[in-house]
Amino acid sequence: MDEFWVFGYGSLMWNPGFPSHKRAHARLSGYHRSLCVYSYVHRGTAETPGLVLGLDRGGFCEGVAFAARNDDEEAVMAYLRARELVTRVYRELVLPIRLESGDTVPAVTYVVDHSHKQYAGKVDIDRAADIVRRGHGQSGPNRDYVLNTVDHLRQMRIGDAALESVAKLLLNEQPRPRHG
């Protein structure tokens, strides 16, 4: 094989930032997409963190698989590591994904590290929307990240109820009263 695969489940789906010669709908088992990572760089700061997606344990995740040429591997991996491992909140793993064709291929995947201080765990929808509203980092507003991801999931006919609920609150733009 003269290619390697990368699995995207968040902004990589709509902004991969590296050359690929194939793109396919794919499914990763054993992990699910979750707004479970405090962003200190791309969509927030240490003082005002944003909230971004991570692959957390359990379930499955549908996303996009990109095939890149082996000749580009050094440059692609350097780019991905600079982008995804900036604070080391993710672990780079090669995991099996199932392509829409039915083939299973190994793919470079970024999974959240539960022991990292930026791991937010399970965040309820109201709190997630509040954090996202305030977040803004080097890559722009956190709100744009969430809405772009939801838009691309819809285009791919991938349902994500939790992310859709956060997006609905963001589009409503009405801060919800805090209780307790």
Secondary structure, 3 states (H helix, E strand, C coil): CCEEEEEECCHHHHCCCCCCCEEEEEEEEEEEEEEEEEECCCCCCCCCCEEEEEEEEEEEEEEEEEEEEHHHHHHHHHHHHHHHCCCCCEEEEEEEEEECCCCEEEEEEEEECCCCCCECCCCCHHHHHHHHHHCEECCEEHHHHHHHHHHHHHHCCCCCHHHHHHHHHHHHCCCCCCCC
